[in-house]
């Protein structure tokens, strides 16, 4: 039970750590009281808080704690709908949860009327004396229903969280929803009048899972036959990124990334994997004539109005484009265009020209929302993936 309470806390923590802790404490306490209630003699007389039977007192206390836990959980689910629970499941769960909550509320109202307003309450009590709503067993039903709802919701939450945290650790994509800025204010500018792209940004899932989702509708990746064959044959455990090697370009980890902007240098900082970074030189230099192939290549940038244009060459062929295992060669040339249409959004286009693996150049389109009230966290890939790697089987089939 205690591990399950800790699991509930872990599920709700991305929305509100304090609310998650309250839910876990109330749930565990409520279930413990419900268990204790099963071993109490119903007719035992007890005057605590004016309750004549200890049995009833424990059952009502259990139902109350579980109701509090469920109410807070519903608030978290509403605040993080689409984040800790799929949106459709959120509405179903809320409707089911209303049933035991309504029973608690109705029964407590009857008790309140009977005790403090006997003129109104006694007729209702006589009318409902033999009803299930007044029978002592109703409290046990409330507790049992609450436990069932929590168990069912937790099972679904496990599946939902597992789908969006393929690499473990850090703040993954789904849990970042609550940190997204909600503003349509104009984009900021630097002191020299340039567009200011600085900020903490959420990744675009298509650049993590499968870049085909970042193409225009109806387009397909122009893979050469050998590249298509390699993409199908590669297994997830063979992914260099899963083995804690750098992710390369245009791939994104499912964790936040930050842009640090100066007049002569722009730096991309990545939370995921190996705390990687990219340097984009803005001082007018060209690419070196003799480059050793690297994971992120050599990047130079310039401004085209309010759009940052980044030109990168000099890649090695060791990384994958995404979890779907799309390959590339050392002939790859990448052109990126970043634009900030307003305060809270970053749009980008990435054109890839790799005649070694693709029949023609293609362009990917991405969007990153601004994140607020959070920061890049320490994430050490080798602490997680080294243990998980032997358990990764098959091929990632997500889109």
Secondary structure, 3 states (H helix, E strand, C coil): CHHHHHHHHHHHHCCCHHHHHHHHHHHHHHHHHHHHHCCCCCCCECCHHHCCEHHHHHHHHHHHHHHHHHHHHHHHHHHCECCCECHHHHHHHHHHHHHHHHHHHHHHHHHHHHHHCHHHHHHHHHHCCCCCCCCCHHHHHHHHHHHHHHHHHHHHHHHHHHHHCCCCCCCCCHHHHHHECCCCCCCCECCCCCECCCEEECCCHHHCCCHHHHCCCCCCCCECHHHHHHHHHCCHHHCCCCCCCCCCCCCCCCCCEEEEECCCEEEEEECCCCCCEEEEECCCCCCCCCCCCECCCEEEEEEECCEEEEEEECECCCCCCCCCCCCCCCCCEEEEEEEEEECCEEEEEEEEECCCCECCCEEEEEEEEEECCCCCCCCCHHHHHHHHHHHCCCCCCCC
